[in-house]
C-alpha cells in the first residue's frame, strides 16, 4: 500500500505532528472526530475547516472559527482556496504543510470535476433556505410573504448569474427548480390540512 498525502504541523503548539489524508472530505478542528485533530491550539474551533479533494490538491473552506488561510491568502465560508503540494495551510495559530504522495488522493484525482464557489454558495444557500422555509411554514401567516420574497430573490439571482456566466444557467436552473419544488411540496402539505 502506498503512503497517503500528509498534513504536517510546521508551526504551532503541536510541531512535527503528521496527519495522514486517507479519504475526503477532511475536517480540521479540535473535535476528536476530526481527521486533522489539532487539540492544543485554542484559536481553532471544534469544526474549523473542510478540505475536499480536487485535481492535484484540496479545496479549503471555512466551516466556522477564526483564521483560515492558504499561503497567507484568507479563505472563508463562501470563498475557497486550493491547497497544493508544498502549500501552507494556516488554521488559527497553527501552520500545516501539505505533502502529496505519488499515489495519494490529490494525485489520483486528476481530471476530477471541481465545484465553483458560486455553485457551492447557491447550493448551500438553497439548502439553508429550504430548512428556514420549512420551519417558518409552521407559522404560515408570517412565512408566506418571506417565501415570496425569497423566491423573487432566488430567480433574480439566477438571472444575473446566467447573464454573466452563461455556462452556469443549467446548474442554476437545476438547483433552483429542485429547491423551489421542495418548498412548494412543503406548502402543499401544510395548506392541504388533515384528511
C-alpha positions as CSV (number, residue, x, y, z in Angstrom):
1,X,0.0,0.0,0.0
2,X,1.3,3.5,-0.9
3,X,1.8,6.3,1.5
4,X,-1.1,8.8,1.9
5,X,-1.0,12.5,1.4
6,X,0.1,14.2,4.7
7,X,-0.6,17.5,6.5
8,X,2.3,18.2,8.9
9,X,2.3,20.8,11.6
10,X,5.4,23.0,11.0
11,X,4.5,25.9,13.3
12,X,2.2,25.8,16.3
13,X,1.7,24.0,19.6
14,X,1.9,20.6,18.0
15,X,5.1,21.0,15.9
16,X,6.0,17.8,14.0
17,X,2.6,16.2,14.2
18,X,1.6,14.5,11.0
19,X,-2.0,13.9,9.9
20,X,-2.4,11.3,7.0
21,X,-5.2,12.0,4.5
22,X,-6.6,8.7,3.6
23,X,-10.1,9.8,2.5
24,X,-12.0,13.0,1.7
25,X,-13.6,15.2,2.9
26,X,-11.2,16.1,5.7
27,X,-12.4,18.1,8.6
28,X,-9.8,20.2,10.6
29,X,-10.6,21.2,14.1
30,X,-10.3,20.5,17.8
31,X,-13.1,17.9,18.0
32,X,-11.9,14.3,18.5
33,X,-14.0,13.3,15.4
34,X,-11.9,15.5,13.1
35,X,-9.4,13.8,10.7
36,X,-7.0,16.6,11.4
37,X,-7.4,16.9,15.2
38,X,-5.4,19.9,16.4
39,X,-6.1,19.9,20.1
40,X,-3.6,22.3,21.6
41,X,-4.3,25.4,19.6
42,X,-7.2,27.2,21.4
43,X,-7.8,29.5,18.5
44,X,-9.1,26.6,16.4
45,X,-12.9,25.8,16.5
46,X,-14.2,22.3,17.1
47,X,-15.0,22.1,13.4
48,X,-12.9,24.8,11.8
49,X,-12.3,23.8,8.1
50,X,-13.3,21.3,5.4
51,X,-10.9,20.0,2.8
52,X,-12.3,18.3,-0.3
53,X,-10.1,16.6,-3.0
54,X,-9.7,18.4,-6.3
55,X,-7.3,17.7,-9.2
56,X,-3.7,17.8,-7.7
57,X,-4.8,19.3,-4.3
58,X,-7.5,20.1,-1.9
59,X,-10.2,22.8,-1.8
60,X,-10.2,24.5,1.6
61,X,-13.4,26.1,3.1
62,X,-14.1,27.5,6.5
63,X,-16.8,25.8,8.5
64,X,-16.6,28.3,11.4
65,X,-14.0,29.8,13.6
66,X,-11.1,32.2,13.3
67,X,-8.2,32.5,11.0
68,X,-8.0,30.2,7.9
69,X,-5.6,30.9,5.0
70,X,-3.7,29.1,2.2
71,X,-0.2,30.6,1.7
72,X,-1.3,33.8,3.5
73,X,-4.5,34.3,1.5
74,X,-7.6,34.2,3.6
75,X,-10.4,31.8,2.9
76,X,-14.0,31.7,4.2
77,X,-17.3,30.0,4.1
78,X,-18.1,31.3,0.5
79,X,-14.6,31.9,-0.8
80,X,-12.4,28.8,-1.0
81,X,-8.8,28.3,-1.9
82,X,-6.9,25.4,-3.4
83,X,-4.2,23.8,-1.3
84,X,-1.5,22.1,-3.4
85,X,1.8,20.2,-2.8
86,X,4.1,22.3,-0.7
87,X,1.5,24.9,0.3
88,X,1.0,26.1,3.8
89,X,-2.5,25.9,5.5
90,X,-2.9,28.3,8.3
91,X,-5.6,27.3,10.8
92,X,-5.8,29.5,13.9
93,X,-2.2,29.8,15.1
94,X,-1.1,26.6,13.5
95,X,0.6,26.2,10.2
96,X,0.3,22.9,8.3
97,X,2.5,21.9,5.3
98,X,0.8,19.7,2.6
99,X,2.9,16.8,1.3
100,X,1.3,14.9,-1.6
101,X,2.3,11.3,-2.1
102,X,2.7,10.0,-5.6
103,X,-0.3,7.7,-5.2
104,X,-2.2,9.9,-2.7
105,X,-5.7,11.2,-3.1
106,X,-4.6,14.5,-4.7
107,X,-2.5,12.9,-7.4
108,X,-5.2,10.2,-8.1
109,X,-7.9,12.8,-8.6
110,X,-6.5,14.4,-11.8
111,X,-9.3,15.4,-14.1
112,X,-11.9,15.3,-11.3
113,X,-14.6,18.0,-11.9
114,X,-14.5,20.8,-9.4
115,X,-17.3,22.8,-7.8
116,X,-17.0,26.5,-8.2
117,X,-17.5,28.9,-5.3
118,X,-20.7,30.3,-6.9
119,X,-22.4,27.0,-7.3
120,X,-21.4,25.8,-3.8
121,X,-22.8,29.1,-2.4
122,X,-26.1,28.7,-4.4
123,X,-26.4,25.0,-3.3
124,X,-25.6,25.9,0.4
125,X,-28.0,28.9,0.5
126,X,-30.7,26.8,-1.2
127,X,-30.4,24.1,1.4
128,X,-30.5,26.6,4.3
129,X,-33.4,28.4,2.7
130,X,-35.4,25.2,2.4
131,X,-34.7,24.5,6.1
132,X,-35.7,28.0,7.1
133,X,-38.8,27.9,4.9
134,X,-39.9,24.6,6.3
135,X,-39.5,25.9,9.9
136,X,-41.3,29.2,9.0
137,X,-44.2,27.3,7.3
138,X,-45.2,26.1,10.7
139,X,-46.4,29.7,11.1
140,X,-47.9,30.4,7.7
141,X,-49.3,33.9,8.4
142,X,-45.7,35.1,8.9
143,X,-43.9,33.0,6.4
144,X,-45.8,33.4,3.2
145,X,-44.5,36.9,2.5
146,X,-41.0,35.9,3.3
147,X,-41.3,32.9,1.0
148,X,-42.4,35.1,-1.9
149,X,-39.5,37.5,-1.3
150,X,-37.1,34.5,-1.1
151,X,-38.4,33.1,-4.4
152,X,-38.1,36.5,-6.2
153,X,-34.5,37.0,-4.9
154,X,-33.6,33.4,-6.0
155,X,-35.0,34.0,-9.5
156,X,-33.3,37.4,-9.9
157,X,-30.0,36.0,-8.6
158,X,-30.2,33.1,-11.1
159,X,-31.0,35.5,-13.9
160,X,-28.0,37.7,-13.0
161,X,-25.7,34.7,-12.7
162,X,-26.9,33.3,-16.1
163,X,-26.3,36.7,-17.8
164,X,-22.7,37.0,-16.5
165,X,-21.9,33.3,-16.7
166,X,-23.8,31.5,-19.4
167,X,-22.4,28.1,-18.5
168,X,-24.0,28.4,-15.1
169,X,-27.6,28.5,-16.3
170,X,-28.1,24.7,-16.5
171,X,-26.8,24.1,-13.0
172,X,-28.5,27.1,-11.5
173,X,-31.8,26.0,-13.2
174,X,-31.4,22.6,-11.7
175,X,-30.7,23.7,-8.1
176,X,-33.4,26.5,-8.1
177,X,-36.1,24.2,-9.6
178,X,-35.2,21.5,-7.1
179,X,-35.4,23.7,-4.1
180,X,-38.4,25.6,-5.3
181,X,-40.1,22.2,-5.9
182,X,-39.2,21.2,-2.3
183,X,-40.7,24.4,-0.9
184,X,-43.9,24.1,-3.0
185,X,-44.2,20.5,-1.8
186,X,-44.0,21.6,1.9
187,X,-46.5,24.4,1.2
188,X,-48.9,21.9,-0.3
189,X,-48.6,19.6,2.6
190,X,-49.2,22.4,5.1
191,X,-52.1,24.0,3.3
192,X,-54.0,20.8,2.4
193,X,-54.7,20.2,6.1
194,X,-55.7,16.8,7.6
195,X,-57.6,14.3,5.6
